[in-house]
Amino acid sequence: MAQPPYPDSAARTDTPRRRTLSTKAFSFAAIGVLNTAVDYVVFLGARALYMQMPVALAAFASLAAICRCGAPETLLLIAANVTSWLVAVSGSYVLNSTITFAAESGRTLRWRDYTVFVVTSVAGLIANTATLVAAAQLLLLPVWLAKALAVLASFVVNFALSHFVVFRPRGQR
């Protein structure tokens, strides 16, 4: 008599769940690639723009002197990163609501869900910004590489929060 492929029922019921989670993670990552492209373009554009605006440079220098919270270059990096994040997070919510977490959201965009998505994405923004600044200024990596590492850090945080907090099945909210 042949052995069943899964000797116990726990393994049998766990496999579809794992497959669903991995499918969601893949979809989340694919959407993340698109959002990362948007994030990079907006980040680099905002950084270049801020660097060429004497008013922005003066504002970053003044803020750095007032708050003693870092060098003007650090504040410029943070401002460019927050600018790009604001653009990318909105696109991410729309795409993940309609594709990755379509079953949980009913493919319906809701202000409440968007707000929760944005609020939980702040954790990803913090991970992203901390990694960016540490990699660029402490490890002295090129900004493009520091930003790539920052994206990886925020992916882990954002997927976990999206899966377990924002897009829980409707009955678990």
HUNORJO-V41583 format. One record per backbone hydrogen bond with DSSP energy under -1.0 kcal/mol. CO is the residue of the C=O (numbers start at 1). NH is the residue of the N-H. E is the energy in kcal/mol with one decimal. If there is no record, write none. Layout:
BEGIN
CO,NH,E + CO,NH,E
END
This chain:
BEGIN
8,12,-1.3 + 9,13,-2.4 + 10,14,-1.6 + 11,15,-1.5 + 14,18,-2.5 + 15,19,-2.7 + 16,20,-2.6 + 17,21,-2.4 + 18,22,-2.8 + 19,23,-2.6 + 20,24,-2.6 + 21,25,-2.6 + 22,26,-2.4 + 23,27,-2.6 + 24,28,-3.3 + 25,29,-2.4 + 26,30,-2.7 + 27,31,-2.7 + 28,32,-2.1 + 29,33,-1.9 + 30,34,-1.5 + 31,35,-2.8 + 32,36,-2.8 + 33,37,-2.0 + 34,38,-2.1 + 35,39,-3.2 + 36,40,-3.3 + 37,41,-2.4 + 38,42,-2.7 + 39,43,-3.1 + 40,44,-3.1 + 41,45,-2.3 + 42,46,-3.2 + 43,47,-2.9 + 44,48,-2.5 + 45,49,-2.6 + 46,50,-3.2 + 47,51,-2.3 + 48,52,-1.1 + 53,57,-2.6 + 54,58,-2.5 + 55,59,-2.3 + 56,60,-2.7 + 57,61,-2.2 + 58,62,-2.7 + 59,63,-2.8 + 60,64,-2.4 + 61,65,-2.0 + 62,66,-2.6 + 63,67,-2.9 + 64,68,-1.4 + 71,75,-2.0 + 72,76,-2.3 + 73,77,-2.2 + 74,78,-2.4 + 75,79,-2.7 + 76,80,-2.5 + 77,81,-2.3 + 78,82,-2.7 + 79,83,-2.2 + 80,84,-2.2 + 81,85,-2.1 + 82,86,-2.3 + 83,87,-1.4 + 84,88,-2.4 + 85,89,-3.0 + 87,91,-1.3 + 88,92,-2.3 + 89,93,-2.1 + 90,94,-1.9 + 91,95,-2.4 + 92,96,-2.8 + 93,97,-2.3 + 94,98,-1.7 + 95,99,-1.7 + 96,101,-3.1 + 99,102,-1.2 + 101,105,-2.5 + 102,106,-1.9 + 105,108,-1.2 + 110,114,-2.8 + 111,115,-2.8 + 112,116,-2.5 + 113,117,-2.9 + 114,118,-2.9 + 115,119,-2.8 + 116,120,-2.9 + 117,121,-2.0 + 120,123,-1.0 + 121,125,-2.5 + 122,126,-2.7 + 123,127,-2.3 + 124,128,-2.8 + 125,129,-3.3 + 126,130,-2.7 + 127,131,-2.1 + 128,132,-2.6 + 129,133,-2.8 + 130,134,-2.4 + 131,135,-2.9 + 132,136,-2.6 + 133,137,-2.8 + 134,138,-1.7 + 134,139,-2.2 + 135,141,-2.8 + 142,146,-2.7 + 143,147,-2.6 + 144,148,-1.5 + 145,149,-2.3 + 146,150,-2.0 + 147,151,-2.0 + 148,152,-1.6 + 149,153,-2.0 + 150,154,-2.3 + 151,155,-2.0 + 152,156,-1.5 + 153,157,-1.5 + 154,158,-3.1 + 155,159,-2.8 + 156,160,-1.8 + 157,161,-2.2 + 158,162,-2.7 + 159,163,-2.9 + 160,164,-2.5 + 161,165,-2.1 + 161,166,-1.9 + 162,167,-2.8 + 169,172,-2.4 + 170,173,-1.2
END
